[in-house]
């Protein structure tokens, strides 16, 4: 993993948080999201999937 990415991750952790726990949760979240969007265009790139998910979350947050 790139050091820049690790540094960004570490900056989000609080005292006592586990980097491996955070990564484990991120993997579970991605797997759940991929399962939910599997019927979408299967030719989407990883970047397109990330953009789609971020937009969907923004819409959901704005709707609250």
Secondary structure in CASP SS format (residue, H / E / C, confidence):
PFRMAT SS
TARGET T0000
AUTHOR 0000-0000-0000
METHOD secondary structure of the structure
MODEL  1
X C 1.00
X C 1.00
X H 1.00
X H 1.00
X H 1.00
X H 1.00
X H 1.00
X H 1.00
X H 1.00
X H 1.00
X H 1.00
X H 1.00
X C 1.00
X C 1.00
X C 1.00
X C 1.00
X C 1.00
X C 1.00
X H 1.00
X H 1.00
X H 1.00
X H 1.00
X H 1.00
X H 1.00
X H 1.00
X H 1.00
X H 1.00
X H 1.00
X H 1.00
X H 1.00
X H 1.00
X H 1.00
X H 1.00
X H 1.00
X H 1.00
X H 1.00
X C 1.00
X C 1.00
X C 1.00
X C 1.00
X C 1.00
X C 1.00
X C 1.00
X C 1.00
X C 1.00
X H 1.00
X H 1.00
X H 1.00
X H 1.00
X H 1.00
X H 1.00
X H 1.00
X H 1.00
X H 1.00
X H 1.00
X H 1.00
X H 1.00
X H 1.00
X H 1.00
X H 1.00
X H 1.00
X H 1.00
X H 1.00
X C 1.00
END
